Each structure stands twice: as C-alpha cells, then as structure tokens.
Amino acid sequence: MAWVIPQGPSLNRRGRLLPCDYILAEASALAEELVFEHYGLSSRFWRRLQYEVRFLKETWPFPEEALAVLLKGEGPISRRFDPYFILLPYGRPLPFSRAFLRALMLYIFTHELIHMVRFARYEAYYYMHPQKRPAEETRVHRKAREILRAMAFWPGMPETLSYFDKTYEGGGRDAHL
C-alpha cells in the first residue's frame, strides 16, 4: 500500500485537491487490489513496488494540466525494490466537483500503478523518449479503463472515465497524468 505523507490540513475546500488521508488510503488500497488481480501478480512481485504519495505545496514544476506525476526514486536503494513517488499538486482546482474525488483518486492510483507494473515487467521504459510518452499514456489509460469498468457503480466513475477518455483522444498528446 502507498505511504501517504500528509502535508497540511485535510480536505476542507470544495473542488480542490488537498491531502485527505482516508480517501487516499481507500483509493490506493482498492487500486492495488484491482491491478493485482487484473495482472495476476505474485505477492513477491507486488512487494517490489514501493511508492509514496506526496503533495507538493511549492510551485508545480510539471505540465499545468497534470493532476499527478510519477517519479522513480534513485540512489543507494536495494535492487530488489523499485521505489516510486506519486506527486499531487497541493490545492490545484479540479476539473469537477469534490463529489468526484474518490473516483478521481481511484483513477489516478490505478493509472500510476499500471505504469509501475509495466516498468517492472519491462513492458515500458521509465526513461523513454518524450515522443513515445503520449502513446504509452494512451495505452495505460485504456488498461485503466478496462480495469475500472468493474467500478462503474462508484459515484463519479463514469464521468471520471469520460473526462479522461476526452483527455486521451488523439493519442494522448494533451495527456499529463
């Protein structure tokens, strides 16, 4: 499960992305379960994927449209683990109301976990050429959509998937997640 690093007050404003531990914990646990089952991963493989969730309060150095960014950790870390960081912008206005926050966070975690699995299984390369990233984002979105189809009953999930379908139209050129 993700380590959620709270930084600041819990969600208290409407339509903004702020730390909210219970929503993040629920979304990460469910996304892990869905991705784990979809790929039929072993518990040994799953233990290799470690990630932390952090909110950036500073200036967002990534594309303005990005709702999340996945960074791979580097340094003197054991080769047995692939550490990642999911960065979320603190206080960023959302494309829809707070009522969709659970569905949005489930989508973000599912999307980023698929990336991690693809990198760990050598189906994609974390340091791929920037021209190849849009196609990879589109591939990951399609897989996330396939996995989350079972969650269509969740409030806001159909609208969230529809929003990202539009974002990833045209090969993911405008996609930043």
Secondary structure by P-SEA (a helix, b strand, c coil): ccccccccccccccccccccaaaaaaaaaaaaaaaaaaacccaaaaaabbbbbbbbcccccccccccbbbbbbbcccccccbbbbbcccccccccccccaaaaaaaaaaaaaaaaaaaaaaccccccccccaaaaaaaaaaaaaaaaacccccccaaaaaaaaaaaaaccccccccc
